[in-house]
Amino acid sequence: MNETVLKPSVVRVPISLGERSYQIHVGSGLIDEASSFEDLACGQSALIVSNETVAPLYLDRLVATLIKRHRMVHSLVLPDGEAHKHWITLNLVFDKLLQLQCDRKTVLYALGGGVVGDMTGFAAACYMRGVPFVQVPTTLLAQVDSSVGGKTGINHPLGKNMIGAFYQPLRVICDLDTLSTLPPRELSAGLAEVIKYGPIADMAFFDWIEANIDALMARDAATLAFAVKRSCEIKAWVVGQDERESGLRAILNFGHTFGHAIEAGMGYGAWLHGEAVGCGMVMAARLSHALGLVDQAFLSRLESLVQKAGLPVVAPVLDPHDNVGRYMELMRVDKKAEAGAIRFVVIDVPGQARLQAVPDELVAEVIGRSCTES
């Protein structure tokens, strides 16, 4: 979890995965810096994949930087939003690669949030059985979570991210300047993933987030920079020990089992991923409390922080006739489920988490309470 200083205000965080090791660069103005992309694969052609929201802001700048490295720099602008994270949109990437007659040395660049990053990475994993790609995340959520660690994929109507592959990028370029253009709702969504790292791995970081939540919400540059750096350090430490989620890495899904059910049940895009995860963390903390693992004081602290981050803490009703049944149905297709048994990331003690199967009756009680309490 050590960082190496590149130049003033720019750090790099290593992810140690043997021959698949790479670095996360964190700093300002990195999209415009040719040095951000030094020592990376440099094929004749590059394809930048972005979306309708991000492309008008940053696409031309990234093209201007990459044209110094590649003879041809192409771009593809996708529709924006979680609702488009499916096969039809993914095929647009393959269509473009084939139309351009791209070869195995073509480098893909994901310029956008988590949806763009997940789909570009999945396309890179599949095209010609694997081409290099670089993550250039432009949302807080993508910078602190989804761009790091090599999880790629698309959604299915029955489950979020159920179709995908582990495929590591060559580098992750976190340009902090892009956070200045985030809508407030997207900033809050990203803070959910920042908050997550405290209960599962580092309560000192949780204390820091509590003390600095107002500065984070106000987009103080130095405060956001530390939040991104520390979040990346924690995720790098976890992924470096368990790349393919056979054990420890599952703790990064704190709140996600409930959260993914909310997203699928409401329809992708109704709630942002971070909004669903924020509410899901409160539900998972309530589950941990019901199991006797954490006290009411911790639960209250977490719920208060999630609220201060502008995130929901009251879960939506997914089915007015059988709400608990609908939640349970959706959670049984979660990737952490085994033989139909739903497993949750619970907080063992604040700062430590683990995966545990929980009796349905206890889960049902938490769902019922979470959908009615304010």
TAFENSUL-V873487 format. One record per pair of residues at least 24 apart in sequence whose C-alpha atoms are under 6 Angstrom apart, sorted by the first residue. I is the first residue (numbers start at 1). J is the second residue. Records with the same first field share a line. If there is no record, write none. Layout:
I=J ; J
//
This chain:
1=233 ; 237
15=236 ; 240
16=240
17=240
22=170 ; 171
23=171
24=171 ; 172
25=173 ; 174
26=174
27=175 ; 176
28=175 ; 176 ; 177
29=175
30=175
31=62
32=65
34=65
43=105 ; 106
44=70 ; 71
45=70 ; 72 ; 73 ; 106
46=73 ; 106 ; 107 ; 108
47=73 ; 74 ; 75 ; 108
48=75 ; 108 ; 109
49=75 ; 76 ; 110 ; 111
50=77 ; 111 ; 112
51=77 ; 78 ; 79 ; 80
52=77 ; 79 ; 80
54=112
82=268 ; 269
83=268 ; 269
85=154 ; 155
86=154 ; 155
104=131
107=132 ; 133
108=133
109=133 ; 134
110=135 ; 136
111=136 ; 137
112=137 ; 138
113=137 ; 138 ; 139 ; 142
114=142 ; 146
118=152 ; 153
119=153
121=152
122=152 ; 153
125=167
133=169
134=169 ; 170 ; 171
135=172
136=172 ; 173
137=174
138=178
140=190
141=190
143=174
144=228 ; 231 ; 232
188=309 ; 310
189=274 ; 275
190=274
192=274 ; 278
199=350 ; 351
200=351 ; 352 ; 353
201=351 ; 352
202=351
203=351
251=345 ; 353 ; 354
254=345
255=280 ; 281 ; 284
261=330 ; 331
265=318
275=311
279=312 ; 313
288=346 ; 347
293=348
314=370 ; 371 ; 374
315=370 ; 371
316=371
324=364
//
